[in-house]
Amino acid sequence: MKLSARPRIAVLCVTVLAVLVVGCERNAGGQTFSVPESPVISRRARWAMADRGYVALRSEPRLDARITSHMRGGEIAEIHERSGFRETQFGTREHWYHVRFEEVEAWVHGAQIQRFELMRQAENAARGWSDESRAEERWADD
């Protein structure tokens, strides 16, 4: 016996609804999972590495703002926000970035940092920065 179009659509809708209801029941086991950082998921820079010997962290996104702390070259901070404007420092026109470094939240100029999407990318760059610094120190001692 062949069903006409309307009953077939009704059967399909009931089947889909049943699958959704059964598939969406609460799991008593309370399974959780975490999604690792991925460039596909995070489309913006989230980590900053100090790219100079000492990088000034400021109370506001301005060159004349009070310095609240410093980062040493190769140290990593988490980026929370980017300013909506650019300013020139060290000959580079860049945004300011609001970062969290240790217990300090402050602003750093983009010319003083390298930005990364993933923390592991920043950590790899920091290792390279440290190796480069040590090589320069050894060369200076010779």
Secondary structure as a PSIPRED ss2 file (coil, helix, strand):
# PSIPRED VFORMAT (PSIPRED V4.0)

   1 M C   1.000  0.000  0.000
   2 K C   1.000  0.000  0.000
   3 L C   1.000  0.000  0.000
   4 S C   1.000  0.000  0.000
   5 A H   0.000  1.000  0.000
   6 R H   0.000  1.000  0.000
   7 P H   0.000  1.000  0.000
   8 R H   0.000  1.000  0.000
   9 I H   0.000  1.000  0.000
  10 A H   0.000  1.000  0.000
  11 V H   0.000  1.000  0.000
  12 L H   0.000  1.000  0.000
  13 C H   0.000  1.000  0.000
  14 V H   0.000  1.000  0.000
  15 T H   0.000  1.000  0.000
  16 V H   0.000  1.000  0.000
  17 L H   0.000  1.000  0.000
  18 A H   0.000  1.000  0.000
  19 V H   0.000  1.000  0.000
  20 L H   0.000  1.000  0.000
  21 V H   0.000  1.000  0.000
  22 V H   0.000  1.000  0.000
  23 G H   0.000  1.000  0.000
  24 C C   1.000  0.000  0.000
  25 E C   1.000  0.000  0.000
  26 R C   1.000  0.000  0.000
  27 N C   1.000  0.000  0.000
  28 A C   1.000  0.000  0.000
  29 G C   1.000  0.000  0.000
  30 G C   1.000  0.000  0.000
  31 Q C   1.000  0.000  0.000
  32 T C   1.000  0.000  0.000
  33 F C   1.000  0.000  0.000
  34 S C   1.000  0.000  0.000
  35 V C   1.000  0.000  0.000
  36 P C   1.000  0.000  0.000
  37 E C   1.000  0.000  0.000
  38 S C   1.000  0.000  0.000
  39 P C   1.000  0.000  0.000
  40 V C   1.000  0.000  0.000
  41 I C   1.000  0.000  0.000
  42 S C   1.000  0.000  0.000
  43 R C   1.000  0.000  0.000
  44 R C   1.000  0.000  0.000
  45 A C   1.000  0.000  0.000
  46 R C   1.000  0.000  0.000
  47 W E   0.000  0.000  1.000
  48 A E   0.000  0.000  1.000
  49 M E   0.000  0.000  1.000
  50 A E   0.000  0.000  1.000
  51 D C   1.000  0.000  0.000
  52 R C   1.000  0.000  0.000
  53 G C   1.000  0.000  0.000
  54 Y E   0.000  0.000  1.000
  55 V E   0.000  0.000  1.000
  56 A E   0.000  0.000  1.000
  57 L E   0.000  0.000  1.000
  58 R E   0.000  0.000  1.000
  59 S C   1.000  0.000  0.000
  60 E C   1.000  0.000  0.000
  61 P C   1.000  0.000  0.000
  62 R C   1.000  0.000  0.000
  63 L C   1.000  0.000  0.000
  64 D C   1.000  0.000  0.000
  65 A C   1.000  0.000  0.000
  66 R C   1.000  0.000  0.000
  67 I E   0.000  0.000  1.000
  68 T E   0.000  0.000  1.000
  69 S E   0.000  0.000  1.000
  70 H E   0.000  0.000  1.000
  71 M E   0.000  0.000  1.000
  72 R E   0.000  0.000  1.000
  73 G C   1.000  0.000  0.000
  74 G C   1.000  0.000  0.000
  75 E C   1.000  0.000  0.000
  76 I E   0.000  0.000  1.000
  77 A E   0.000  0.000  1.000
  78 E E   0.000  0.000  1.000
  79 I E   0.000  0.000  1.000
  80 H E   0.000  0.000  1.000
  81 E E   0.000  0.000  1.000
  82 R E   0.000  0.000  1.000
  83 S E   0.000  0.000  1.000
  84 G E   0.000  0.000  1.000
  85 F E   0.000  0.000  1.000
  86 R E   0.000  0.000  1.000
  87 E E   0.000  0.000  1.000
  88 T E   0.000  0.000  1.000
  89 Q E   0.000  0.000  1.000
  90 F C   1.000  0.000  0.000
  91 G C   1.000  0.000  0.000
  92 T E   0.000  0.000  1.000
  93 R E   0.000  0.000  1.000
  94 E E   0.000  0.000  1.000
  95 H E   0.000  0.000  1.000
  96 W E   0.000  0.000  1.000
  97 Y E   0.000  0.000  1.000
  98 H E   0.000  0.000  1.000
  99 V E   0.000  0.000  1.000
 100 R E   0.000  0.000  1.000
 101 F E   0.000  0.000  1.000
 102 E C   1.000  0.000  0.000
 103 E C   1.000  0.000  0.000
 104 V E   0.000  0.000  1.000
 105 E E   0.000  0.000  1.000
 106 A E   0.000  0.000  1.000
 107 W E   0.000  0.000  1.000
 108 V E   0.000  0.000  1.000
 109 H E   0.000  0.000  1.000
 110 G H   0.000  1.000  0.000
 111 A H   0.000  1.000  0.000
 112 Q H   0.000  1.000  0.000
 113 I E   0.000  0.000  1.000
 114 Q E   0.000  0.000  1.000
 115 R E   0.000  0.000  1.000
 116 F E   0.000  0.000  1.000
 117 E C   1.000  0.000  0.000
 118 L C   1.000  0.000  0.000
 119 M H   0.000  1.000  0.000
 120 R H   0.000  1.000  0.000
 121 Q H   0.000  1.000  0.000
 122 A H   0.000  1.000  0.000
 123 E H   0.000  1.000  0.000
 124 N H   0.000  1.000  0.000
 125 A H   0.000  1.000  0.000
 126 A H   0.000  1.000  0.000
 127 R H   0.000  1.000  0.000
 128 G H   0.000  1.000  0.000
 129 W H   0.000  1.000  0.000
 130 S H   0.000  1.000  0.000
 131 D H   0.000  1.000  0.000
 132 E H   0.000  1.000  0.000
 133 S H   0.000  1.000  0.000
 134 R H   0.000  1.000  0.000
 135 A H   0.000  1.000  0.000
 136 E H   0.000  1.000  0.000
 137 E H   0.000  1.000  0.000
 138 R H   0.000  1.000  0.000
 139 W H   0.000  1.000  0.000
 140 A H   0.000  1.000  0.000
 141 D H   0.000  1.000  0.000
 142 D C   1.000  0.000  0.000
